[in-house]
């Protein structure tokens, strides 16, 4: 089944977020539908889905006793600081519990309203304050009207801190909903034997005007699905996966100190940058507005952020398709947050993978894969490295397979491995010289995979002795320079660099260091009031009179009138 978008959000102005309005037959099977739109989602980062009327008619009405039982527990107050389109968000937990009516009344206070009203509208609003309505004046507006609200949001993002009832374990769907119920989605995560809150069991989110979700991808680079039960829309921003690396580099530079402390700092969900700033740095940002009764699906590597336009309630859960398993193996969780989600794909899904292979439909392609997987681990490995062989139909860059010469008992070898070890060489697509590799080379440990397997090449920088497999170096994007060779030179056709001496990494470190100095110099503006610590103990107040980036110091005017040069690291 192939389902095409019926439109793209704000297509007239270059919008690329697909909008799907499937028929009931296309929509009813969640897994089949998601698989049918997979290619669109991978390109755009998110998609919007408007369910068919047959599904909406199945939704049970929210009863008054259910509304009375809803509690917004421990909402967070979002303190957003910064300027010029770059902000950080601090969440302060409120230990109170609110009924839905109380939450609604907070949302109706003037400081939490999205638009200025006329006096007539304001008086009408006051009369309706104690009569909760699931309708919002921000619903079903034009694209231009949402852009005006967006400008209002960014002008006032640091004022009137919003509250957000986020990450509340629960659901407003019941067991009567058998299709597209976040509790029972047909997906790979539901094959887990354990429940992971918010991951394979849903969370509820109660929003208000300006309640914000900062730039992030999902935990473990999973998919997510978000449905608005009632109330106001959500404004979504997304970075298409093709711009992921550029976006990450910009964020690492902009928030350098946070990146230095935690390389997965964007998983903290506390860093906000406006679309204008990103677009000025050649990072396109796509937009989409989600109305009540609509689904948004986010995809791996699609960074997204956004905010709520008024009082609303949404439900969200992560999910995964089988294609995610390889992504999940490579995903890096944040290690500095205690409750960070970590999924051990290899152990938790081992049975799932085996059952998938055992019961898969037999075709020529799958039969070939099965035969390949039945080869023993020793046979299913390149002689010169620790990485598994890929057949010639599935090889990656540099991993073409070659046979060994007919006098050797060894099997196949990666071409790049044969070209990177001094003793081996290739003649008529056969690898020679394996038996000439000295015992000392077989004992080298790869700096990347940490394994003493195969035969490593060594760093070409000076007298550096560090060793690594050629395929490991390629997988870690290390510098591998192809060199010319003739009969009078060693057989190796590549010069490789270890992480310490890699020119690309050296340049990157230099760039990041310069960015850090630039960031710190920008931070210590003249007139900034600071506290300094002396090496002998004690704290002193002063005002920055001059910043000295070349020396990583500031001249500080103390309260007694004296001026001292102070190192940046001694300024609190």
C-alpha positions in Angstrom: 0.0 0.0 0.0 1.2 3.5 -0.9 -0.4 6.6 0.6 0.5 10.0 -0.8 0.1 13.4 1.0 -3.0 15.4 0.1 -1.1 18.6 0.8 1.9 20.2 2.5 1.6 22.7 5.3 2.1 26.2 4.0 3.1 24.8 0.6 2.8 28.2 -1.1 5.8 29.4 0.9 7.9 26.3 0.5 6.4 24.2 3.3 7.5 20.6 3.2 5.6 18.9 6.1 3.2 16.3 4.5 -0.4 16.3 5.5 -2.2 13.0 5.1 -6.0 12.5 5.1 -6.3 8.8 4.6 -9.5 6.8 4.0 -10.6 4.4 6.7 -9.3 1.4 4.8 -5.8 3.1 4.5 -5.9 4.3 8.1 -7.3 1.4 10.2 -4.1 -0.7 10.3 -1.6 1.5 12.2 1.5 -0.4 11.3 0.7 -0.8 7.6 -0.2 2.9 7.3 3.0 4.1 9.0 5.1 1.8 6.8 3.3 3.2 3.7 4.3 6.8 4.5 7.8 6.0 5.9 9.7 7.6 3.1 7.8 10.9 3.4 8.4 10.9 7.2 12.1 10.2 6.9 12.5 13.1 4.6 10.4 15.7 6.5 11.1 14.7 10.1 7.4 14.9 11.1 4.1 14.3 9.3 0.5 15.4 10.1 -2.4 13.0 9.9 -6.1 13.9 9.9 -8.0 10.8 10.9 -11.0 9.7 8.8 -14.5 10.4 10.1 -15.1 6.6 10.7 -12.3 6.7 13.3 -13.5 9.9 15.0 -17.0 8.4 15.3 -15.6 5.6 17.3 -14.1 7.9 19.9 -16.1 7.7 23.2 -17.3 11.1 24.5 -15.4 12.5 27.5 -17.9 12.2 30.4 -18.2 14.7 33.2 -17.0 12.2 35.8 -13.9 11.6 33.8 -13.3 15.4 33.6 -13.7 15.7 37.3 -11.2 12.9 37.9 -8.4 14.5 35.8 -5.7 15.9 37.9 -2.7 18.0 36.7 0.0 16.9 39.2 3.3 18.7 39.8 3.2 20.9 36.7 6.4 22.8 35.8 6.9 26.5 35.6 9.1 27.3 32.6 11.7 30.1 33.2 13.1 31.0 29.8 16.1 33.4 29.7 18.3 34.7 26.9 17.9 37.1 24.0 18.4 37.6 20.2 16.7 34.3 19.5 18.9 32.1 21.7 17.4 30.9 25.0 17.8 28.3 27.8 14.8 26.9 29.7 14.8 26.0 33.4 11.8 24.0 34.7 10.7 24.5 38.3 8.3 21.9 39.6 5.2 23.0 41.4 4.2 20.5 44.0 0.5 21.4 43.8 -2.2 19.3 42.3 -4.8 21.0 40.1 -8.2 19.9 38.8 -8.9 20.4 35.2 -11.2 23.3 36.0 -8.5 25.0 38.1 -6.0 24.5 35.3 -8.4 26.0 32.8 -8.9 29.1 35.1 -5.1 29.6 35.3 -5.0 29.5 31.5 -7.6 32.2 31.3 -5.6 34.8 33.3 -4.6 37.8 31.3 -0.9 37.0 31.5 -1.5 33.6 29.9 -3.7 34.7 27.0 -2.3 34.4 23.4 -4.0 37.4 21.8 -5.1 40.9 22.8 -8.8 41.2 23.0 -11.2 44.1 22.4 -13.1 45.2 25.5 -16.2 43.3 24.3 -14.3 40.1 23.9 -12.5 40.7 27.3 -15.9 41.1 29.1 -17.3 38.1 27.4 -14.2 36.1 28.4 -14.7 37.1 32.0 -18.3 35.9 32.0 -17.1 32.5 30.6 -14.2 32.0 33.0 -16.0 29.5 35.2 -17.6 27.6 32.3 -14.8 25.4 31.0 -14.8 25.3 27.2 -12.7 22.9 25.1 -12.9 25.3 22.1 -10.2 27.8 21.6 -10.1 31.1 19.7 -6.8 30.0 18.3 -8.2 27.0 16.5 -8.6 26.7 12.7 -7.0 30.1 11.8 -5.3 30.9 8.6 -1.5 30.3 8.1 -0.9 34.0 8.2 -2.8 34.4 11.5 -0.6 31.6 13.0 2.5 33.5 11.8 1.3 36.6 13.6 0.8 34.6 16.8 4.3 33.2 16.2 5.8 36.6 16.1 4.0 37.5 19.3 5.4 34.3 20.9 9.0 35.2 20.1 8.6 38.8 21.2 7.3 37.8 24.6 9.0 34.4 25.2 10.9 35.5 28.3 7.8 37.2 29.9 5.0 35.7 32.0 6.4 32.3 32.6 4.0 29.6 31.5 3.2 26.4 33.3 3.1 23.0 31.6 1.5 19.8 32.9 3.9 17.6 31.2 4.9 13.9 31.4 1.8 12.8 33.4 1.4 9.0 33.1 -2.1 8.3 31.9 -4.5 8.1 28.9 -7.9 9.4 27.7 -8.3 6.5 25.3 -10.2 3.4 26.6 -10.1 -0.3 25.5 -13.1 0.3 23.1 -10.6 2.0 20.7 -8.9 -0.8 19.0 -7.3 1.3 16.2 -4.7 4.0 16.8 -4.9 3.7 20.5 -1.5 4.8 22.0 -1.8 2.0 24.6 -2.0 -0.8 22.0 -0.2 0.4 18.9 1.1 -2.4 16.7 4.8 -1.7 16.9 8.2 -3.2 17.9 8.2 -1.6 21.4 5.0 -3.4 22.4 6.9 -6.7 22.0 8.9 -5.7 25.1 8.0 -7.6 28.3 8.5 -4.5 30.5 6.6 -1.2 30.6 8.6 2.0 30.1 6.5 5.1 31.0 6.2 7.6 28.2 8.1 5.2 25.9 5.7 2.3 25.4 3.0 3.6 27.7 1.5 7.0 27.0 1.9 10.4 28.8 -0.7 13.2 29.0 0.3 16.8 28.5 -1.8 19.8 29.7 -0.7 23.0 28.0 -1.4 26.7 28.0 -0.3 29.7 25.9 3.5 29.6 25.5 4.0 26.2 27.2 7.1 25.2 25.3 8.9 22.0 24.3 12.6 22.8 23.4 14.6 21.4 20.5 15.1 17.6 20.8 14.8 14.2 19.2 13.1 11.4 21.0 14.9 9.2 23.6 16.9 6.5 21.9 16.1 8.2 18.5 12.6 6.6 18.6 9.5 7.6 16.7 6.7 9.4 18.6 3.0 10.0 18.0 1.1 12.9 19.5 -2.7 13.4 19.5 -4.5 16.5 20.8 -7.7 15.4 22.6 -9.2 18.9 23.0 -8.4 22.6 23.2 -5.9 24.8 21.3 -3.4 23.8 18.6 0.3 23.2 18.9 2.8 25.0 16.8 5.6 22.6 15.6 9.0 23.4 14.3 11.2 20.7 12.7 14.7 20.3 11.2 14.6 17.9 8.4 16.9 14.9 9.0 19.1 15.9 6.0 20.1 19.1 8.0 20.6 17.2 11.3 24.4 17.4 11.4 24.5 21.1 10.5 21.9 21.8 13.2 23.8 19.8 15.8 27.1 21.6 15.0 25.4 25.0 15.3 23.9 24.0 18.7 27.2 22.6 20.0 28.9 25.9 19.1 26.1 28.1 20.5 25.9 26.2 23.8 29.5 25.1 23.9 29.9 24.9 27.7 26.8 22.6 27.9 28.1 20.5 25.0 31.5 20.2 26.7 29.8 18.9 29.9 27.5 16.5 28.1 27.8 15.6 24.4 24.1 14.6 24.4 23.0 17.9 26.0 20.1 18.3 23.5 18.4 15.4 25.1 18.0 17.7 28.2 15.2 19.5 26.2 16.2 22.9 27.6 17.7 24.7 24.6 15.6 27.0 22.4 16.7 28.8 19.3 14.3 30.8 17.1 13.7 29.8 13.4 15.0 33.2 12.3 18.4 32.6 13.9 18.6 29.1 12.5 17.7 30.2 9.0 20.3 33.0 9.2 22.8 30.2 9.8 21.7 28.3 6.7 19.6 25.8 8.7 16.1 25.6 7.2 13.2 25.2 9.6 9.8 23.7 8.7 6.6 24.7 10.4 3.3 22.9 11.1 0.2 23.7 13.2 -1.6 20.7 14.8 -5.3 21.1 15.6 -7.3 19.2 18.1 -8.3 15.7 16.7 -5.1 15.5 14.6 -2.0 13.3 14.9 1.6 14.3 14.5 4.3 11.6 14.1 7.9 12.4 14.6 10.7 10.4 13.1 14.3 9.5 14.1 16.8 12.3 13.6 14.1 14.9 13.0 14.8 17.5 15.7 11.6 19.3 16.7 10.4 21.9 19.1 7.3 24.1 19.6 4.7 25.5 21.9 1.0 25.4 22.8 -1.3 28.2 21.7 -3.8 28.0 24.7 -5.5 25.6 27.1 -5.3 22.0 25.7 -4.7 18.3 26.4 -2.5 16.0 24.3 -1.4 12.4 24.6 1.9 11.1 23.4 3.9 7.8 23.3 7.0 6.6 21.6 7.0 3.7 19.2 9.3 1.9 16.8 9.2 0.1 13.5 11.5 -2.9 12.8 13.8 -0.5 10.8 14.5 1.4 14.1 16.4 -1.6 15.7 19.7 -0.7 14.0 19.2 3.0 14.8 18.5 2.0 18.5 21.7 0.1 18.7 23.7 3.2 17.7 21.7 5.7 19.7 23.6 7.4 22.5 21.6 8.3 25.7 22.4 11.1 28.0 24.4 9.8 31.0 24.2 12.9 33.3 20.5 12.6 34.0 19.4 9.9 36.4 16.1 9.1 34.7 17.4 9.1 31.1 15.8 6.4 29.0 18.2 3.6 27.9 17.1 0.6 25.9 19.6 -2.2 25.5 18.4 -3.2 22.0 20.7 -6.3 21.7 19.4 -8.0 24.8 15.8 -6.8 24.9 15.0 -7.4 21.3 17.1 -10.5 20.7 14.0 -12.7 20.8 12.1 -10.3 18.6 14.8 -10.4 16.0 15.1 -14.2 16.1 11.3 -14.7 15.8 11.2 -12.2 12.9 13.9 -14.1 11.0 12.4 -17.5 11.8 8.9 -16.6 10.6 9.7 -14.3 7.7 8.3 -15.0 4.3 10.8 -16.9 2.2 12.0 -15.0 -0.8 15.2 -15.1 -2.8 16.5 -12.1 -0.8 15.6 -13.3 2.6 16.8 -16.8 1.9 20.2 -15.3 1.0 20.2 -13.4 4.3 19.3 -16.5 6.3 22.1 -18.5 4.8 24.5 -15.7 5.5 23.4 -15.4 9.2 23.9 -19.1 9.7 27.6 -18.8 9.0 29.7 -19.1 12.2 31.1 -16.0 13.7 34.7 -16.9 12.7 33.5 -17.4 9.1 31.4 -14.3 9.2 34.3 -11.9 9.8 37.1 -10.3 7.8 40.4 -11.8 8.6 42.0 -8.4 9.1 39.4 -6.6 11.2 36.8 -7.2 13.8 33.9 -6.1 11.7 31.5 -8.5 10.0 31.6 -9.1 6.3 28.8 -7.7 4.0 28.0 -9.5 0.8 28.9 -7.6 -2.4 25.2 -6.6 -2.8 25.2 -4.8 0.5 28.8 -3.5 1.0 29.4 0.0 2.4 31.9 2.5 1.1 35.4 0.9 1.2 34.1 -2.6 2.2 34.1 -4.4 -1.1 35.0 -8.1 -0.5 38.0 -9.8 -2.1 39.0 -13.5 -1.9 42.4 -14.6 -0.7 44.9 -16.3 -2.9 44.2 -20.0 -3.7 47.1 -21.2 -1.4 45.6 -19.6 1.7 43.0 -21.2 4.0 41.5 -17.8 4.8 38.1 -16.6 3.6 37.2 -13.1 2.2 38.7 -9.8 3.2 37.5 -6.2 3.0 39.4 -4.5 0.1 40.2 -1.5 2.3 41.7 -3.7 4.9 43.9 -5.4 2.4 45.0 -2.0 1.1 45.8 -0.6 4.5 48.1 -3.3 6.0 51.8 -3.0 4.9 52.3 -6.7 4.3 49.2 -7.4 2.1 48.6 -6.5 -1.5 46.1 -7.2 -4.2 46.8 -8.9 -7.6 43.9 -9.7 -9.9 41.3 -9.3 -7.2 43.1 -11.8 -4.9 44.6 -10.8 -1.6 48.2 -11.9 -1.1 50.7 -11.6 1.8 48.5 -12.6 4.7 51.0 -15.2 5.9 53.7 -12.5 5.9 52.0 -10.4 8.6 54.2 -10.5 11.7 52.9 -11.8 15.0 53.3 -8.4 16.6 50.7 -6.9 14.2 48.1 -9.6 15.1 48.5 -8.5 18.8 47.7 -4.8 18.3 44.6 -3.4 19.9 42.3 -1.1 17.9 41.8 2.3 19.6 38.2 2.4 18.3 36.7 -1.0 18.9 39.1 -1.9 21.8 39.5 -5.4 20.3 42.7 -7.4 19.8 41.4 -9.0 16.6 42.6 -9.1 13.1 45.7 -7.0 11.9 45.6 -3.3 12.5 47.2 -0.5 10.6 49.1 2.2 12.6 48.9 6.0 12.7 51.2 7.6 10.1 51.9 10.7 12.3 55.6 10.8 13.4 56.4 8.0 15.8 52.9 7.4 16.9 52.3 3.7 17.6 48.5 3.8 18.0 46.7 1.1 16.0 43.2 0.7 14.4 41.3 -1.4 11.9 40.8 0.4 8.6 37.0 -0.3 8.7 36.8 1.1 12.3 38.5 4.2 11.2 36.1 4.7 8.3 33.1 4.1 10.6 34.4 6.8 13.0 34.9 9.2 10.1 38.7 9.3 10.7 41.1 10.7 8.0 42.2 8.0 5.6 44.4 9.4 2.8 45.0 7.3 -0.3 48.6 7.4 -1.4 50.3 6.2 -4.6 52.3 3.0 -4.4 54.7 1.1 -6.7 56.9 -2.0 -6.4 59.6 -0.2 -4.5 57.3 1.0 -1.7 55.2 -0.9 1.0 52.0 -2.4 -0.2 49.8 -0.1 1.9 47.8 2.3 -0.1 46.5 4.4 2.8 47.9 6.7 5.4 45.6 6.7 8.5 45.5 8.9 11.6 44.6 8.0 15.2 42.0 10.3 17.0 44.8 12.3 18.6 46.5 13.2 15.4 43.6 13.3 13.0 43.7 16.6 11.1 39.9 16.8 10.9 39.6 16.3 14.7 42.4 18.8 15.3 40.6 21.4 13.2 37.3 20.7 14.9 38.8 21.1 18.4 40.4 24.4 17.3 37.1 25.6 15.9 35.2 24.6 19.1 37.9 26.3 21.2 37.6 29.5 19.2 33.8 29.3 19.6 34.1 28.8 23.3 36.4 31.9 23.6 33.9 33.9 21.5 31.0 32.7 23.6 32.8 33.6 26.9 33.9 37.0 25.5 30.3 37.7 24.5 29.2 36.7 28.0 31.6 39.0 29.9 30.3 42.3 28.6 31.6 45.6 30.0 29.4 46.6 33.0 28.5 43.0 33.9 28.4 42.5 37.7 30.3 39.4 38.7 31.6 37.5 41.7 35.2 36.4 41.9 36.9 33.8 44.0 40.4 34.3 45.2 42.8 31.4 45.3 43.3 32.0 49.0 39.6 31.8 49.7 36.7 34.3 49.8 34.4 35.8 47.2 34.5 39.4 46.0 32.0 41.4 43.9 33.0 43.7 41.0 32.1 45.0 37.6 33.7 44.0 34.3 35.6 47.0 32.9 37.4 45.2 30.0 37.3 41.7 28.5 40.6 40.2 27.3 39.8 37.2 25.1 43.4 36.6 24.0 44.4 36.1 27.7 41.1 34.5 28.8 40.9 37.2 31.5 38.8 40.2 32.4 39.7 43.5 34.1 37.3 43.9 37.0 36.6 47.0 38.9 36.2 46.1 42.6 33.9 47.8 45.0 36.9 49.5 46.7 37.8 51.2 43.4 40.8 49.0 42.5 41.1 47.1 39.2 42.3 43.5 39.0 42.9 41.1 36.1 41.0 38.0 36.8 41.0 34.7 34.9 37.7 33.6 33.4 37.8 30.4 35.5 37.8 32.4 38.7 34.6 34.3 37.8 31.5 32.7 39.2 
